[in-house]
């Protein structure tokens, strides 16, 4: 979660953020959502983390055909 998507992408691409993206060399953003406040963003993030892998893939493909 971030309030500055450009900065967050830069940090990940430069390897400044420890975690999944650095460990597995993930360097492409395929999906994001905008929320009016951090409370709704956290709620949605928790919801998505409980989804099955295929549900996440379907969500990504529904908005990103690449």
PDB file of N, CA, C and O in Angstrom:
ATOM      1  N   UNK A   1       0.853  -1.164   0.000  1.00  0.00           N
ATOM      2  CA  UNK A   1       0.000   0.000   0.000  1.00  0.00           C
ATOM      3  C   UNK A   1       0.904   1.234   0.000  1.00  0.00           C
ATOM      4  O   UNK A   1       1.924   1.278   0.688  1.00  0.00           O
ATOM      5  N   UNK A   2       0.510   2.219  -0.778  1.00  0.00           N
ATOM      6  CA  UNK A   2       1.291   3.447  -0.869  1.00  0.00           C
ATOM      7  C   UNK A   2       0.393   4.617  -1.241  1.00  0.00           C
ATOM      8  O   UNK A   2      -0.698   4.433  -1.781  1.00  0.00           O
ATOM      9  N   UNK A   3       0.861   5.806  -0.951  1.00  0.00           N
ATOM     10  CA  UNK A   3       0.156   7.002  -1.412  1.00  0.00           C
ATOM     11  C   UNK A   3       0.917   7.658  -2.565  1.00  0.00           C
ATOM     12  O   UNK A   3       0.538   8.732  -3.032  1.00  0.00           O
ATOM     13  N   UNK A   4       1.998   7.004  -3.025  1.00  0.00           N
ATOM     14  CA  UNK A   4       2.799   7.515  -4.135  1.00  0.00           C
ATOM     15  C   UNK A   4       3.254   6.337  -4.988  1.00  0.00           C
ATOM     16  O   UNK A   4       4.320   5.768  -4.753  1.00  0.00           O
ATOM     17  N   UNK A   5       2.451   5.978  -5.967  1.00  0.00           N
ATOM     18  CA  UNK A   5       2.709   4.788  -6.775  1.00  0.00           C
ATOM     19  C   UNK A   5       4.012   4.886  -7.560  1.00  0.00           C
ATOM     20  O   UNK A   5       4.748   3.903  -7.647  1.00  0.00           O
ATOM     21  N   UNK A   6       4.309   6.028  -8.122  1.00  0.00           N
ATOM     22  CA  UNK A   6       5.552   6.197  -8.888  1.00  0.00           C
ATOM     23  C   UNK A   6       6.782   5.935  -8.020  1.00  0.00           C
ATOM     24  O   UNK A   6       7.708   5.239  -8.435  1.00  0.00           O
ATOM     25  N   UNK A   7       6.780   6.495  -6.821  1.00  0.00           N
ATOM     26  CA  UNK A   7       7.906   6.286  -5.907  1.00  0.00           C
ATOM     27  C   UNK A   7       8.036   4.819  -5.522  1.00  0.00           C
ATOM     28  O   UNK A   7       9.141   4.279  -5.473  1.00  0.00           O
ATOM     29  N   UNK A   8       6.913   4.182  -5.251  1.00  0.00           N
ATOM     30  CA  UNK A   8       6.912   2.776  -4.825  1.00  0.00           C
ATOM     31  C   UNK A   8       7.443   1.873  -5.933  1.00  0.00           C
ATOM     32  O   UNK A   8       8.214   0.951  -5.668  1.00  0.00           O
ATOM     33  N   UNK A   9       7.038   2.132  -7.159  1.00  0.00           N
ATOM     34  CA  UNK A   9       7.542   1.350  -8.293  1.00  0.00           C
ATOM     35  C   UNK A   9       9.051   1.536  -8.421  1.00  0.00           C
ATOM     36  O   UNK A   9       9.783   0.566  -8.614  1.00  0.00           O
ATOM     37  N   UNK A  10       9.514   2.773  -8.314  1.00  0.00           N
ATOM     38  CA  UNK A  10      10.951   3.059  -8.381  1.00  0.00           C
ATOM     39  C   UNK A  10      11.708   2.288  -7.298  1.00  0.00           C
ATOM     40  O   UNK A  10      12.736   1.670  -7.577  1.00  0.00           O
ATOM     41  N   UNK A  11      11.204   2.324  -6.079  1.00  0.00           N
ATOM     42  CA  UNK A  11      11.860   1.628  -4.968  1.00  0.00           C
ATOM     43  C   UNK A  11      11.975   0.135  -5.242  1.00  0.00           C
ATOM     44  O   UNK A  11      13.015  -0.470  -4.980  1.00  0.00           O
ATOM     45  N   UNK A  12      10.922  -0.452  -5.761  1.00  0.00           N
ATOM     46  CA  UNK A  12      10.951  -1.886  -6.061  1.00  0.00           C
ATOM     47  C   UNK A  12      11.923  -2.196  -7.196  1.00  0.00           C
ATOM     48  O   UNK A  12      12.686  -3.158  -7.112  1.00  0.00           O
ATOM     49  N   UNK A  13      11.902  -1.400  -8.241  1.00  0.00           N
ATOM     50  CA  UNK A  13      12.806  -1.638  -9.378  1.00  0.00           C
ATOM     51  C   UNK A  13      14.271  -1.479  -8.994  1.00  0.00           C
ATOM     52  O   UNK A  13      15.135  -2.134  -9.577  1.00  0.00           O
ATOM     53  N   UNK A  14      14.562  -0.621  -8.025  1.00  0.00           N
ATOM     54  CA  UNK A  14      15.933  -0.408  -7.568  1.00  0.00           C
ATOM     55  C   UNK A  14      16.352  -1.414  -6.488  1.00  0.00           C
ATOM     56  O   UNK A  14      17.497  -1.404  -6.037  1.00  0.00           O
ATOM     57  N   UNK A  15      15.425  -2.276  -6.079  1.00  0.00           N
ATOM     58  CA  UNK A  15      15.739  -3.262  -5.048  1.00  0.00           C
ATOM     59  C   UNK A  15      15.845  -2.678  -3.655  1.00  0.00           C
ATOM     60  O   UNK A  15      16.524  -3.238  -2.794  1.00  0.00           O
ATOM     61  N   UNK A  16      15.180  -1.561  -3.427  1.00  0.00           N
ATOM     62  CA  UNK A  16      15.254  -0.889  -2.132  1.00  0.00           C
ATOM     63  C   UNK A  16      14.279  -1.456  -1.108  1.00  0.00           C
ATOM     64  O   UNK A  16      14.373  -1.144   0.079  1.00  0.00           O
ATOM     65  N   UNK A  17      13.342  -2.289  -1.563  1.00  0.00           N
ATOM     66  CA  UNK A  17      12.319  -2.848  -0.683  1.00  0.00           C
ATOM     67  C   UNK A  17      12.586  -4.340  -0.519  1.00  0.00           C
ATOM     68  O   UNK A  17      12.533  -5.094  -1.491  1.00  0.00           O
ATOM     69  N   UNK A  18      12.872  -4.764   0.709  1.00  0.00           N
ATOM     70  CA  UNK A  18      13.060  -6.191   0.964  1.00  0.00           C
ATOM     71  C   UNK A  18      11.706  -6.882   0.949  1.00  0.00           C
ATOM     72  O   UNK A  18      10.701  -6.305   1.364  1.00  0.00           O
ATOM     73  N   UNK A  19      11.683  -8.099   0.477  1.00  0.00           N
ATOM     74  CA  UNK A  19      10.444  -8.858   0.454  1.00  0.00           C
ATOM     75  C   UNK A  19      10.303  -9.643  -0.831  1.00  0.00           C
ATOM     76  O   UNK A  19      11.286  -9.937  -1.511  1.00  0.00           O
ATOM     77  N   UNK A  20       9.071  -9.976  -1.152  1.00  0.00           N
ATOM     78  CA  UNK A  20       8.762 -10.844  -2.289  1.00  0.00           C
ATOM     79  C   UNK A  20       9.331 -10.324  -3.598  1.00  0.00           C
ATOM     80  O   UNK A  20       9.957 -11.082  -4.340  1.00  0.00           O
ATOM     81  N   UNK A  21       9.127  -9.045  -3.898  1.00  0.00           N
ATOM     82  CA  UNK A  21       9.562  -8.512  -5.199  1.00  0.00           C
ATOM     83  C   UNK A  21      11.072  -8.560  -5.355  1.00  0.00           C
ATOM     84  O   UNK A  21      11.572  -8.826  -6.448  1.00  0.00           O
ATOM     85  N   UNK A  22      11.795  -8.309  -4.294  1.00  0.00           N
ATOM     86  CA  UNK A  22      13.263  -8.365  -4.357  1.00  0.00           C
ATOM     87  C   UNK A  22      13.742  -9.813  -4.423  1.00  0.00           C
ATOM     88  O   UNK A  22      14.620 -10.144  -5.220  1.00  0.00           O
ATOM     89  N   UNK A  23      13.174 -10.660  -3.599  1.00  0.00           N
ATOM     90  CA  UNK A  23      13.592 -12.064  -3.529  1.00  0.00           C
ATOM     91  C   UNK A  23      13.400 -12.776  -4.858  1.00  0.00           C
ATOM     92  O   UNK A  23      14.261 -13.552  -5.274  1.00  0.00           O
ATOM     93  N   UNK A  24      12.277 -12.520  -5.533  1.00  0.00           N
ATOM     94  CA  UNK A  24      11.958 -13.218  -6.774  1.00  0.00           C
ATOM     95  C   UNK A  24      12.159 -12.353  -8.018  1.00  0.00           C
ATOM     96  O   UNK A  24      11.741 -12.727  -9.114  1.00  0.00           O
ATOM     97  N   UNK A  25      12.796 -11.200  -7.846  1.00  0.00           N
ATOM     98  CA  UNK A  25      13.107 -10.298  -8.957  1.00  0.00           C
ATOM     99  C   UNK A  25      11.871  -9.942  -9.792  1.00  0.00           C
ATOM    100  O   UNK A  25      11.916  -9.960 -11.022  1.00  0.00           O
ATOM    101  N   UNK A  26      10.786  -9.624  -9.117  1.00  0.00           N
ATOM    102  CA  UNK A  26       9.556  -9.198  -9.783  1.00  0.00           C
ATOM    103  C   UNK A  26       9.726  -7.731 -10.159  1.00  0.00           C
ATOM    104  O   UNK A  26      10.032  -6.906  -9.298  1.00  0.00           O
ATOM    105  N   UNK A  27       9.531  -7.398 -11.430  1.00  0.00           N
ATOM    106  CA  UNK A  27       9.794  -6.021 -11.860  1.00  0.00           C
ATOM    107  C   UNK A  27       8.706  -5.432 -12.746  1.00  0.00           C
ATOM    108  O   UNK A  27       8.950  -4.464 -13.466  1.00  0.00           O
ATOM    109  N   UNK A  28       7.513  -6.003 -12.698  1.00  0.00           N
ATOM    110  CA  UNK A  28       6.433  -5.492 -13.538  1.00  0.00           C
ATOM    111  C   UNK A  28       5.139  -5.400 -12.730  1.00  0.00           C
ATOM    112  O   UNK A  28       4.707  -6.376 -12.117  1.00  0.00           O
ATOM    113  N   UNK A  29       4.539  -4.233 -12.737  1.00  0.00           N
ATOM    114  CA  UNK A  29       3.252  -4.029 -12.080  1.00  0.00           C
ATOM    115  C   UNK A  29       2.153  -4.451 -13.044  1.00  0.00           C
ATOM    116  O   UNK A  29       2.089  -3.950 -14.167  1.00  0.00           O
ATOM    117  N   UNK A  30       1.294  -5.360 -12.622  1.00  0.00           N
ATOM    118  CA  UNK A  30       0.231  -5.844 -13.504  1.00  0.00           C
ATOM    119  C   UNK A  30      -1.161  -5.437 -13.034  1.00  0.00           C
ATOM    120  O   UNK A  30      -2.133  -5.592 -13.774  1.00  0.00           O
ATOM    121  N   UNK A  31      -1.268  -4.918 -11.811  1.00  0.00           N
ATOM    122  CA  UNK A  31      -2.589  -4.566 -11.296  1.00  0.00           C
ATOM    123  C   UNK A  31      -2.437  -3.635 -10.095  1.00  0.00           C
ATOM    124  O   UNK A  31      -1.523  -3.793  -9.286  1.00  0.00           O
ATOM    125  N   UNK A  32      -3.329  -2.679  -9.991  1.00  0.00           N
ATOM    126  CA  UNK A  32      -3.412  -1.849  -8.786  1.00  0.00           C
ATOM    127  C   UNK A  32      -4.822  -1.307  -8.668  1.00  0.00           C
ATOM    128  O   UNK A  32      -5.573  -1.274  -9.643  1.00  0.00           O
ATOM    129  N   UNK A  33      -5.170  -0.886  -7.478  1.00  0.00           N
ATOM    130  CA  UNK A  33      -6.465  -0.275  -7.204  1.00  0.00           C
ATOM    131  C   UNK A  33      -6.239   1.026  -6.449  1.00  0.00           C
ATOM    132  O   UNK A  33      -5.274   1.158  -5.696  1.00  0.00           O
ATOM    133  N   UNK A  34      -7.120   1.972  -6.653  1.00  0.00           N
ATOM    134  CA  UNK A  34      -7.100   3.238  -5.921  1.00  0.00           C
ATOM    135  C   UNK A  34      -8.239   3.202  -4.907  1.00  0.00           C
ATOM    136  O   UNK A  34      -9.363   2.817  -5.231  1.00  0.00           O
ATOM    137  N   UNK A  35      -7.933   3.606  -3.678  1.00  0.00           N
ATOM    138  CA  UNK A  35      -8.938   3.625  -2.615  1.00  0.00           C
ATOM    139  C   UNK A  35      -8.979   5.010  -1.973  1.00  0.00           C
ATOM    140  O   UNK A  35      -7.968   5.711  -1.941  1.00  0.00           O
ATOM    141  N   UNK A  36     -10.133   5.399  -1.468  1.00  0.00           N
ATOM    142  CA  UNK A  36     -10.274   6.744  -0.897  1.00  0.00           C
ATOM    143  C   UNK A  36      -9.524   6.936   0.419  1.00  0.00           C
ATOM    144  O   UNK A  36      -9.199   8.064   0.790  1.00  0.00           O
ATOM    145  N   UNK A  37      -9.248   5.835   1.127  1.00  0.00           N
ATOM    146  CA  UNK A  37      -8.551   5.946   2.411  1.00  0.00           C
ATOM    147  C   UNK A  37      -7.804   4.652   2.709  1.00  0.00           C
ATOM    148  O   UNK A  37      -8.044   3.622   2.079  1.00  0.00           O
ATOM    149  N   UNK A  38      -6.901   4.720   3.673  1.00  0.00           N
ATOM    150  CA  UNK A  38      -6.070   3.556   3.989  1.00  0.00           C
ATOM    151  C   UNK A  38      -6.886   2.412   4.581  1.00  0.00           C
ATOM    152  O   UNK A  38      -6.538   1.245   4.399  1.00  0.00           O
ATOM    153  N   UNK A  39      -7.949   2.730   5.276  1.00  0.00           N
ATOM    154  CA  UNK A  39      -8.781   1.678   5.864  1.00  0.00           C
ATOM    155  C   UNK A  39      -9.382   0.780   4.785  1.00  0.00           C
ATOM    156  O   UNK A  39      -9.332  -0.445   4.905  1.00  0.00           O
ATOM    157  N   UNK A  40      -9.940   1.364   3.748  1.00  0.00           N
ATOM    158  CA  UNK A  40     -10.531   0.549   2.680  1.00  0.00           C
ATOM    159  C   UNK A  40      -9.450  -0.183   1.887  1.00  0.00           C
ATOM    160  O   UNK A  40      -9.682  -1.292   1.405  1.00  0.00           O
ATOM    161  N   UNK A  41      -8.273   0.426   1.746  1.00  0.00           N
ATOM    162  CA  UNK A  41      -7.168  -0.224   1.034  1.00  0.00           C
ATOM    163  C   UNK A  41      -6.684  -1.459   1.788  1.00  0.00           C
ATOM    164  O   UNK A  41      -6.451  -2.506   1.183  1.00  0.00           O
ATOM    165  N   UNK A  42      -6.535  -1.340   3.090  1.00  0.00           N
ATOM    166  CA  UNK A  42      -6.092  -2.473   3.906  1.00  0.00           C
ATOM    167  C   UNK A  42      -7.132  -3.586   3.879  1.00  0.00           C
ATOM    168  O   UNK A  42      -6.783  -4.762   3.784  1.00  0.00           O
ATOM    169  N   UNK A  43      -8.394  -3.222   3.962  1.00  0.00           N
ATOM    170  CA  UNK A  43      -9.472  -4.213   3.916  1.00  0.00           C
ATOM    171  C   UNK A  43      -9.435  -4.984   2.599  1.00  0.00           C
ATOM    172  O   UNK A  43      -9.558  -6.209   2.592  1.00  0.00           O
ATOM    173  N   UNK A  44      -9.268  -4.277   1.492  1.00  0.00           N
ATOM    174  CA  UNK A  44      -9.211  -4.920   0.179  1.00  0.00           C
ATOM    175  C   UNK A  44      -7.956  -5.788   0.044  1.00  0.00           C
ATOM    176  O   UNK A  44      -8.019  -6.889  -0.504  1.00  0.00           O
ATOM    177  N   UNK A  45      -6.828  -5.299   0.538  1.00  0.00           N
ATOM    178  CA  UNK A  45      -5.580  -6.063   0.475  1.00  0.00           C
ATOM    179  C   UNK A  45      -5.730  -7.395   1.214  1.00  0.00           C
ATOM    180  O   UNK A  45      -5.301  -8.434   0.712  1.00  0.00           O
ATOM    181  N   UNK A  46      -6.326  -7.366   2.382  1.00  0.00           N
ATOM    182  CA  UNK A  46      -6.553  -8.597   3.145  1.00  0.00           C
ATOM    183  C   UNK A  46      -7.490  -9.535   2.397  1.00  0.00           C
ATOM    184  O   UNK A  46      -7.291 -10.750   2.393  1.00  0.00           O
ATOM    185  N   UNK A  47      -8.512  -8.967   1.765  1.00  0.00           N
ATOM    186  CA  UNK A  47      -9.448  -9.774   0.987  1.00  0.00           C
ATOM    187  C   UNK A  47      -8.720 -10.482  -0.153  1.00  0.00           C
ATOM    188  O   UNK A  47      -8.893 -11.684  -0.351  1.00  0.00           O
ATOM    189  N   UNK A  48      -7.911  -9.740  -0.897  1.00  0.00           N
ATOM    190  CA  UNK A  48      -7.195 -10.322  -2.034  1.00  0.00           C
ATOM    191  C   UNK A  48      -6.184 -11.378  -1.599  1.00  0.00           C
ATOM    192  O   UNK A  48      -5.976 -12.359  -2.313  1.00  0.00           O
ATOM    193  N   UNK A  49      -5.563 -11.196  -0.460  1.00  0.00           N
ATOM    194  CA  UNK A  49      -4.583 -12.173   0.026  1.00  0.00           C
ATOM    195  C   UNK A  49      -5.235 -13.508   0.352  1.00  0.00           C
ATOM    196  O   UNK A  49      -4.561 -14.538   0.380  1.00  0.00           O
ATOM    197  N   UNK A  50      -6.531 -13.499   0.597  1.00  0.00           N
ATOM    198  CA  UNK A  50      -7.250 -14.742   0.882  1.00  0.00           C
ATOM    199  C   UNK A  50      -7.810 -15.409  -0.370  1.00  0.00           C
ATOM    200  O   UNK A  50      -8.350 -16.513  -0.293  1.00  0.00           O
ATOM    201  N   UNK A  51      -7.687 -14.757  -1.511  1.00  0.00           N
ATOM    202  CA  UNK A  51      -8.189 -15.320  -2.760  1.00  0.00           C
ATOM    203  C   UNK A  51      -7.282 -16.440  -3.255  1.00  0.00           C
ATOM    204  O   UNK A  51      -6.086 -16.471  -2.964  1.00  0.00           O
ATOM    205  N   UNK A  52      -7.878 -17.356  -4.007  1.00  0.00           N
ATOM    206  CA  UNK A  52      -7.108 -18.394  -4.697  1.00  0.00           C
ATOM    207  C   UNK A  52      -6.323 -17.755  -5.834  1.00  0.00           C
ATOM    208  O   UNK A  52      -6.699 -16.703  -6.349  1.00  0.00           O
ATOM    209  N   UNK A  53      -5.235 -18.399  -6.215  1.00  0.00           N
ATOM    210  CA  UNK A  53      -4.364 -17.890  -7.278  1.00  0.00           C
ATOM    211  C   UNK A  53      -5.140 -17.619  -8.565  1.00  0.00           C
ATOM    212  O   UNK A  53      -4.957 -16.567  -9.178  1.00  0.00           O
ATOM    213  N   UNK A  54      -5.995 -18.540  -8.984  1.00  0.00           N
ATOM    214  CA  UNK A  54      -6.718 -18.373 -10.245  1.00  0.00           C
ATOM    215  C   UNK A  54      -7.669 -17.182 -10.197  1.00  0.00           C
ATOM    216  O   UNK A  54      -7.856 -16.503 -11.207  1.00  0.00           O
ATOM    217  N   UNK A  55      -8.267 -16.920  -9.049  1.00  0.00           N
ATOM    218  CA  UNK A  55      -9.143 -15.749  -8.917  1.00  0.00           C
ATOM    219  C   UNK A  55      -8.338 -14.476  -9.154  1.00  0.00           C
ATOM    220  O   UNK A  55      -8.812 -13.550  -9.811  1.00  0.00           O
ATOM    221  N   UNK A  56      -7.113 -14.434  -8.616  1.00  0.00           N
ATOM    222  CA  UNK A  56      -6.248 -13.264  -8.807  1.00  0.00           C
ATOM    223  C   UNK A  56      -5.852 -13.112 -10.270  1.00  0.00           C
ATOM    224  O   UNK A  56      -5.849 -12.004 -10.807  1.00  0.00           O
ATOM    225  N   UNK A  57      -5.525 -14.212 -10.902  1.00  0.00           N
ATOM    226  CA  UNK A  57      -5.168 -14.176 -12.327  1.00  0.00           C
ATOM    227  C   UNK A  57      -6.344 -13.665 -13.145  1.00  0.00           C
ATOM    228  O   UNK A  57      -6.164 -12.829 -14.031  1.00  0.00           O
ATOM    229  N   UNK A  58      -7.535 -14.152 -12.861  1.00  0.00           N
ATOM    230  CA  UNK A  58      -8.730 -13.698 -13.579  1.00  0.00           C
ATOM    231  C   UNK A  58      -8.957 -12.197 -13.386  1.00  0.00           C
ATOM    232  O   UNK A  58      -9.313 -11.499 -14.335  1.00  0.00           O
ATOM    233  N   UNK A  59      -8.755 -11.704 -12.180  1.00  0.00           N
ATOM    234  CA  UNK A  59      -8.910 -10.275 -11.901  1.00  0.00           C
ATOM    235  C   UNK A  59      -7.908  -9.466 -12.714  1.00  0.00           C
ATOM    236  O   UNK A  59      -8.276  -8.476 -13.345  1.00  0.00           O
ATOM    237  N   UNK A  60      -6.655  -9.877 -12.703  1.00  0.00           N
ATOM    238  CA  UNK A  60      -5.609  -9.182 -13.462  1.00  0.00           C
ATOM    239  C   UNK A  60      -5.940  -9.185 -14.946  1.00  0.00           C
ATOM    240  O   UNK A  60      -5.861  -8.147 -15.602  1.00  0.00           O
ATOM    241  N   UNK A  61      -6.308 -10.336 -15.475  1.00  0.00           N
ATOM    242  CA  UNK A  61      -6.600 -10.445 -16.909  1.00  0.00           C
ATOM    243  C   UNK A  61      -7.848  -9.673 -17.314  1.00  0.00           C
ATOM    244  O   UNK A  61      -7.984  -9.289 -18.476  1.00  0.00           O
ATOM    245  N   UNK A  62      -8.756  -9.440 -16.379  1.00  0.00           N
ATOM    246  CA  UNK A  62      -9.977  -8.701 -16.715  1.00  0.00           C
ATOM    247  C   UNK A  62      -9.696  -7.228 -17.019  1.00  0.00           C
ATOM    248  O   UNK A  62     -10.475  -6.579 -17.718  1.00  0.00           O
ATOM    249  N   UNK A  63      -8.590  -6.702 -16.499  1.00  0.00           N
ATOM    250  CA  UNK A  63      -8.255  -5.291 -16.730  1.00  0.00           C
ATOM    251  C   UNK A  63      -6.943  -5.092 -17.477  1.00  0.00           C
ATOM    252  O   UNK A  63      -6.638  -3.984 -17.918  1.00  0.00           O
ATOM    253  N   UNK A  64      -6.171  -6.159 -17.618  1.00  0.00           N
ATOM    254  CA  UNK A  64      -4.848  -6.063 -18.235  1.00  0.00           C
ATOM    255  C   UNK A  64      -4.666  -7.246 -19.175  1.00  0.00           C
ATOM    256  O   UNK A  64      -4.322  -8.346 -18.741  1.00  0.00           O
ATOM    257  N   UNK A  65      -4.890  -7.023 -20.431  1.00  0.00           N
ATOM    258  CA  UNK A  65      -4.850  -8.108 -21.416  1.00  0.00           C
ATOM    259  C   UNK A  65      -3.436  -8.522 -21.806  1.00  0.00           C
ATOM    260  O   UNK A  65      -3.257  -9.541 -22.472  1.00  0.00           O
ATOM    261  N   UNK A  66      -2.418  -7.744 -21.400  1.00  0.00           N
ATOM    262  CA  UNK A  66      -1.028  -8.075 -21.760  1.00  0.00           C
ATOM    263  C   UNK A  66      -0.543  -9.191 -20.932  1.00  0.00           C
ATOM    264  O   UNK A  66       0.601  -9.619 -21.080  1.00  0.00           O
TER     265      UNK A  66
END
